[in-house]
Amino acid sequence: MLTDLDQNFEDKKAGSELQSFEDYIVVHAGAYKNEDDADMEIYAGNYHESQTYHGHITLFVYDKNDDEVFTEMYKNVTLAPGEKKKLDTAFTSQPMETYRYRYETHPQM
């Protein structure tokens, strides 16, 4: 999972998407299909060299039909520079053969 998190950051960096501090906060959600449902592991990382992130992270997960199947806000997340950590393990009964996700950061000042 951490390798996927690192790859997401490298993709952002390669696409010149690092415009603000929030762009250095990266989230990865990985889904693993079980017999009847799917397990998701959610990780976040702060790839900034000197700034600590403190705030909320909202994750939205969509199925292959672009229907929202999971939304969660992780409140009061603190990530030191270079820190990566698991935010959650979640479950959904929705089919997760194909999925996509997006996230929003809400820094607190």
JOJO-V825847 format. One line per field, one symbol per residue. ss: DSSP state (H for helix, E for strand, C for the rest). A space follows every 10 residues. Layout:
ss: ???
//
This chain:
ss: CHHHHHHHHH HHHHCCCCCC HHHHEEEEEE EEECCCCEEE EEEEEECCCC CCEEEEEEEE EECCCCCEEE EEEEEEEEEC CCCEEEEEEE EECCCCCCCE EEEEEEECC
//
